Each structure stands twice: as structure tokens, then as C-alpha cells.
């Protein structure tokens, strides 16, 4: 009878230890799940932002060469020596000084000519 009690007591203590271990594991798994869900939400927001950015790049309209007579940044007049250059990101027209930088864009994996403002914006996104 005492042996049975001792055996039951040992099993009970062992079970309590196992329950405590399982509760600790469950708590750790809950924390990891919360972290994973927070990361997933952050990725979702970032994905949405990238889709909006990419959509703007795909649907951009290039400025009409015949309508633009001066740089859209510094307002330098275009001439035989001051040529027009389209920014491959925003589509506006700039002189060489205001669009001499190149960088990869959402629409092009290889570096393309962009204006100074788009270059700064694209550089900060990296």
C-alpha cells in the first residue's frame, strides 16, 4: 500500500515537472508565434509599399519633348549644347547636370539615368 502511494506520488511529481516544462515551451512558442506574426505584418506593409512604388514606375508618363524648353530642376534653357534627358524613374526632362546619376530602378535591374531627386529617393530605399 505504501509502495503504491510512493509510486503514485513519484508519478504525480514527475507529471507536475513535465507540465511545467510543457507550459514553459508553450509560452516560448507563443512568443515566437507573436514575433513571426509581427514580422509577417511588417512584410505585408513593406510589400504593399513596394507594389505602390512599382505601380507608379510602370504607369509613369514621360514628359513630351516638344513641350519642355528648360530643365525641370535648374530651369537651364535647352539648346544645341544643353541636351534634354528623360529621368527613367519619374519621366521628367532634365539637363545633364541634373540627371547624370545612374541607379537600378523597379522597372530596370541595370542602372539607368535618373534625376537627382529620384536618385536620392531610390538610394534611401536601399
C-alpha positions in Angstrom: 0.0 0.0 0.0 2.8 2.4 0.9 4.7 1.3 -2.2 1.6 2.2 -4.3 1.4 5.6 -2.6 5.1 6.3 -3.1 4.8 5.2 -6.8 1.7 7.4 -7.3 3.5 10.4 -5.6 6.6 10.0 -7.8 4.4 9.8 -10.9 2.5 12.9 -9.7 5.7 14.8 -9.1 7.1 13.7 -12.4 3.9 14.8 -14.2 4.0 18.2 -12.5 7.5 18.7 -13.7 6.5 17.7 -17.2 3.5 20.0 -17.1 5.8 22.9 -16.0 8.2 22.1 -18.8 5.4 22.0 -21.4 4.0 25.3 -20.1 7.4 26.9 -20.5 7.7 25.5 -24.0 4.1 26.7 -24.8 5.0 30.2 -23.6 8.1 30.3 -25.7 6.2 29.1 -28.7 3.6 31.8 -28.1 6.3 34.4 -28.1 7.8 33.1 -31.2 4.4 33.0 -32.9 3.8 36.6 -31.9 7.2 37.6 -33.3 6.5 35.7 -36.5 3.1 37.4 -36.9 4.5 40.8 -36.2 7.2 40.1 -38.9 4.6 38.9 -41.3 2.5 42.1 -40.8 5.7 44.2 -41.4 6.5 42.3 -44.5 2.9 42.8 -45.7 3.2 46.6 -45.2 6.5 46.7 -47.0 5.2 44.6 -49.8 2.2 46.9 -50.2 4.6 49.9 -50.3 6.8 48.3 -52.9 3.7 47.4 -55.0 2.6 51.0 -54.9 6.1 52.2 -55.8 6.4 49.7 -58.6 3.0 50.6 -60.0 3.9 54.2 -60.1 7.1 53.3 -62.1 5.1 51.2 -64.5 2.3 53.7 -65.1 4.6 56.9 -65.3 4.2 59.2 -68.2 7.1 60.7 -69.9 7.1 64.4 -70.4 6.7 65.4 -74.0 10.0 66.7 -75.5 8.3 69.3 -77.6 6.5 70.9 -74.6 9.7 71.2 -72.4 12.1 74.0 -73.2 14.2 74.2 -70.0 15.4 71.8 -67.3 12.6 70.9 -64.9 15.1 71.3 -62.0 17.5 74.1 -62.6 15.5 75.7 -65.4 18.5 76.0 -67.7 17.3 76.5 -71.3 17.9 73.6 -73.6 20.0 74.3 -76.7 22.3 72.5 -79.1 24.9 72.2 -76.3 22.5 71.7 -73.4 20.6 68.5 -74.3 17.4 67.0 -72.9 17.5 63.8 -70.9 14.5 61.9 -69.5 14.7 60.6 -66.0 13.9 56.8 -66.3 12.1 56.9 -62.9 9.8 60.0 -63.0 9.8 60.6 -66.7 10.5 64.4 -66.5 13.1 66.1 -68.6 16.4 67.5 -67.2 19.8 68.8 -68.3 22.9 66.6 -68.0 23.9 68.2 -64.7 20.5 67.5 -63.1 20.3 63.9 -64.4 23.8 62.5 -64.5 23.4 59.8 -61.9 22.5 56.2 -62.6 20.9 53.6 -60.4 18.8 50.4 -60.7 15.1 51.0 -60.6 12.0 48.9 -60.1 11.5 48.8 -63.8 15.1 48.1 -64.7 17.6 45.9 -62.8 20.6 47.5 -64.6 21.5 51.1 -63.7 19.7 53.8 -65.7 19.8 57.6 -65.9 17.7 59.3 -63.2 17.3 62.9 -61.9 19.0 64.0 -58.7 15.7 63.8 -56.7 14.8 60.3 -57.9 18.4 59.2 -57.2 18.2 60.4 -53.6 14.8 58.8 -53.2 15.9 55.4 -54.6 19.2 55.5 -52.7 17.3 55.9 -49.4 15.1 53.0 -50.1 18.0 50.6 -50.2 
